[in-house]
Amino acid sequence: MPTYVVAMIHVHDPETYRKYTDRTPAIVTKHGGRFVTRGGAVTALEGDGFDGRMVILEFPDKASAEAWYADPEYAQARTFRHAASTAKLFVLQEGGRGA
């Protein structure tokens, strides 16, 4: 069942953050993931707006998403994200039908 990682990020050091973004795509691909969106404009339809960077990743299943996050290469890359930004990451499995 498809699983998504949603990241809401506020970058305060773009140069260091680039060290993170340079490393991440290959690690995502290694675990069967893909970028659905990567930092495009966010428009609020309801509630407060979000002026940071939003990234959505898709993985084939929750185990793949968890393996990506636990990967030692990603742990190393993540140190650059932690140094350069604040973030919230969420894992979301595709739900059943209906609202």
VOBA-1610 file (N, C-alpha, C; in pm, whole numbers, padded with zeros to 5 digits, always signed):
BEGIN
Met+00084-00117+00000Met+00000+00000+00000Met+00090+00124+00000Pro+00071+00215-00095Pro+00155+00334-00102Pro+00158+00410+00031Thr+00276+00460+00063Thr+00297+00536+00185Thr+00369+00664+00148Tyr+00330+00772+00213Tyr+00385+00903+00182Tyr+00458+00960+00303Val+00566+01031+00277Val+00635+01109+00379Val+00612+01254+00341Val+00555+01329+00433Val+00531+01472+00413Val+00624+01547+00506Ala+00704+01634+00449Ala+00799+01713+00527Ala+00766+01861+00512Met+00755+01928+00625Met+00733+02072+00629Met+00859+02133+00690Ile+00929+02212+00610Ile+01065+02252+00646Ile+01080+02405+00638His+01148+02461+00737His+01188+02601+00734His+01341+02604+00728Val+01394+02646+00616Val+01539+02649+00595Val+01595+02783+00638His+01697+02780+00724His+01762+02905+00767His+01907+02915+00719Asp+01959+02807+00659Asp+02096+02807+00606Asp+02094+02730+00472Pro+02060+02799+00363Pro+02046+02732+00233Pro+02172+02660+00185Glu+02289+02714+00213Glu+02413+02651+00167Glu+02433+02514+00232Thr+02413+02506+00362Thr+02425+02377+00431Thr+02310+02284+00392Tyr+02193+02339+00376Tyr+02076+02259+00336Tyr+02101+02192+00201Arg+02170+02259+00111Arg+02202+02203-00020Arg+02284+02074-00008Lys+02366+02065+00097Lys+02443+01942+00120Lys+02349+01826+00150Tyr+02237+01855+00211Tyr+02133+01755+00237Tyr+02060+01718+00108Thr+02016+01819+00033Thr+01938+01791-00088Thr+02022+01726-00198Asp+02152+01747-00196Asp+02239+01680-00294Asp+02247+01529-00269Arg+02233+01488-00145Arg+02250+01347-00108Arg+02118+01268-00108Thr+02009+01333-00081Thr+01883+01265-00054Thr+01821+01190-00172Pro+01817+01243-00295Pro+01747+01172-00403Pro+01794+01029-00425Ala+01922+01004-00424Ala+01972+00869-00447Ala+01929+00774-00336Ile+01922+00824-00215Ile+01882+00739-00102Ile+01733+00709-00109Val+01653+00806-00148Val+01509+00784-00166Val+01488+00677-00272Thr+01555+00690-00386Thr+01543+00594-00496Thr+01586+00454-00453Lys+01692+00447-00376Lys+01743+00319-00326Lys+01636+00239-00252His+01542+00307-00190His+01437+00242-00112His+01302+00239-00186Gly+01307+00259-00317Gly+01186+00250-00398Gly+01099+00373-00394Gly+01152+00482-00340Gly+01073+00604-00327Gly+01090+00698-00444Arg+01003+00797-00447Arg+01010+00903-00548Arg+00957+01032-00488Phe+01004+01143-00543Phe+00954+01274-00502Phe+00823+01301-00576Val+00717+01327-00502Val+00590+01370-00562Val+00598+01520-00587Thr+00646+01591-00489Thr+00670+01735-00503Thr+00788+01771-00414Arg+00860+01871-00456Arg+00984+01903-00385Arg+01002+02054-00378Gly+00931+02116-00284Gly+00956+02256-00255Gly+00883+02357-00341Gly+00775+02319-00405Gly+00699+02416-00484Gly+00619+02509-00395Ala+00551+02603-00457Ala+00469+02699-00383Ala+00354+02627-00313Val+00325+02669-00191Val+00215+02613-00112Val+00108+02720-00098Thr-00014+02687-00134Thr-00127+02778-00121Thr-00226+02720-00022Ala-00261+02796+00080Ala-00357+02750+00181Ala-00499+02767+00127Leu-00576+02661+00134Leu-00719+02669+00100Leu-00802+02697+00225Glu-00753+02652+00338Glu-00816+02678+00468Glu-00707+02690+00573Gly-00732+02764+00676Gly-00637+02774+00787Gly-00517+02861+00754Asp-00419+02853+00843Asp-00298+02933+00828Asp-00217+02886+00709Gly-00151+02979+00644Gly-00063+02946+00533Gly+00067+02883+00582Phe+00147+02837+00488Phe+00277+02779+00519Phe+00376+02841+00423Asp+00479+02908+00477Asp+00574+02977+00391Asp+00709+02906+00381Gly+00714+02782+00425Gly+00837+02706+00418Gly+00843+02617+00295Arg+00927+02518+00304Arg+00947+02421+00196Arg+00869+02295+00231Met+00783+02250+00140Met+00708+02127+00162Met+00754+02024+00060Val+00782+01904+00110Val+00826+01793+00025Val+00736+01675+00052Ile+00693+01607-00054Ile+00614+01486-00040Ile+00685+01375-00116Leu+00713+01266-00043Leu+00776+01148-00100Leu+00673+01035-00104Glu+00683+00950-00204Glu+00597+00831-00211Glu+00686+00707-00208Phe+00651+00612-00123Phe+00720+00483-00114Phe+00618+00373-00140Pro+00664+00254-00183Pro+00570+00146-00213Pro+00493+00099-00090Asp+00553+00114+00029Asp+00487+00068+00151Asp+00555+00133+00271Lys+00496+00115+00388Lys+00549+00177+00509Lys+00688+00124+00544Ala+00711-00005+00522Ala+00843-00063+00553Ala+00953+00005+00471Ser+00925+00037+00345Ser+01024+00104+00261Ser+01052+00246+00311Ala+00947+00316+00353Ala+00965+00451+00408Ala+01048+00446+00536Glu+01019+00350+00620Glu+01094+00338+00745Glu+01239+00296+00719Ala+01261+00211+00619Ala+01398+00170+00584Ala+01477+00288+00531Trp+01412+00374+00451Trp+01477+00495+00402Trp+01520+00584+00519Tyr+01429+00607+00612Tyr+01460+00695+00725Tyr+01570+00637+00813Ala+01574+00505+00827Ala+01673+00439+00912Ala+01806+00414+00842Asp+01812+00434+00712Asp+01934+00407+00634Asp+02050+00491+00689Pro+02165+00429+00715Pro+02280+00504+00767Pro+02323+00620+00676Glu+02310+00602+00545Glu+02343+00713+00453Glu+02249+00831+00475Tyr+02119+00800+00497Tyr+02023+00909+00521Tyr+02048+00972+00657Ala+02084+00892+00756Ala+02115+00948+00888Ala+02229+01049+00877Gln+02328+01017+00795Gln+02440+01111+00775Gln+02392+01237+00702Ala+02312+01221+00597Ala+02260+01336+00523Ala+02172+01422+00612Arg+02095+01357+00697Arg+02001+01426+00786Arg+02074+01525+00878Thr+02199+01500+00911Thr+02272+01593+00997Thr+02279+01732+00934Phe+02289+01739+00801Phe+02291+01868+00732Phe+02154+01936+00741Arg+02046+01857+00727Arg+01912+01915+00740Arg+01892+01969+00880His+01933+01892+00980His+01918+01939+01118His+01996+02067+01144Ala+02114+02079+01085Ala+02197+02198+01104Ala+02142+02319+01031Ala+02069+02297+00923Ala+02030+02407+00834Ala+01882+02444+00840Ser+01802+02367+00915Ser+01658+02390+00909Ser+01589+02333+01033Thr+01462+02366+01043Thr+01373+02298+01137Thr+01267+02229+01052Ala+01221+02114+01097Ala+01129+02038+01013Ala+01033+01954+01095Lys+00923+01921+01032Lys+00828+01821+01082Lys+00812+01721+00969Leu+00827+01592+00999Leu+00809+01485+00900Leu+00697+01394+00947Phe+00611+01357+00854Phe+00498+01271+00884Phe+00496+01154+00787Val+00456+01037+00835Val+00436+00920+00748Val+00287+00897+00739Leu+00239+00881+00617Leu+00096+00869+00590Leu+00073+00753+00495Gln-00003+00653+00539Gln-00035+00543+00448Gln-00161+00578+00371Glu-00166+00530+00247Glu-00286+00553+00169Glu-00403+00491+00243Gly-00509+00566+00257Gly-00624+00520+00333Gly-00724+00446+00248Gly-00829+00401+00312Gly-00937+00333+00242Gly-01020+00431+00163Arg-01121+00384+00102Arg-01209+00467+00020Arg-01302+00550+00106Gly-01342+00665+00058Gly-01437+00748+00129Gly-01365+00851+00216Ala-01440+00948+00263Ala-01382+01056+00345Ala-01403+01031+00491
//
